[in-house]
């Protein structure tokens, strides 16, 4: 969790926000680090895409790097 402490330090020194994307339940694990957890504005859990949604995303929205 040293990486979380480093991220907290970067956040405190700068004027930008951060978006953290991780595994389900990570907010409970981060809660054990009060200096970091106190800076979290909100948590939103995204549901997984089903096969049709994933196909649609890849066909219409995704662009390969360099294209």
SVG drawing of the C-alpha trace seen along z (x, -y; Angstrom):
<svg xmlns="http://www.w3.org/2000/svg" viewBox="-26 -23 31 35">
<polyline fill="none" stroke="black" stroke-width="0.4" points="0.0,0.0 3.0,-2.3 1.7,-3.2 -1.5,-4.6 0.6,-6.7 2.5,-8.0 -0.8,-8.8 -2.1,-10.7 1.1,-12.7 0.8,-13.6 -2.9,-14.5 -2.0,-16.8 0.7,-18.6 -1.3,-19.2 -4.4,-20.9 -5.9,-18.0 -8.3,-15.2 -7.8,-11.4 -10.1,-8.7 -9.3,-5.3 -10.6,-2.2 -10.2,1.1 -11.7,4.3 -15.0,4.6 -14.8,3.9 -11.5,2.0 -13.1,-0.9 -13.3,1.4 -9.6,2.2 -8.7,-1.5 -10.8,-2.4 -7.9,-0.9 -5.8,-3.9 -7.6,-6.9 -5.2,-9.5 -6.0,-8.3 -9.6,-7.3 -10.6,-10.8 -9.8,-12.2 -12.2,-10.0 -15.3,-12.0 -17.5,-9.1 -17.4,-5.5 -19.4,-4.2 -19.6,-0.5 -20.0,0.2 -21.8,3.4 -20.0,5.7 -21.0,5.3 -22.9,8.2 -21.7,9.8 -24.0,7.6 -22.9,4.4 -19.2,5.4 -19.6,6.1 -21.4,2.8 -18.6,0.9 -15.9,2.6 -17.6,2.1 -18.7,-1.5 -16.7,-3.2 -13.3,-1.7 -10.4,-3.0 -7.1,-1.2 -4.0,-3.3 -2.6,-5.2 -5.7,-5.1"/>
</svg>
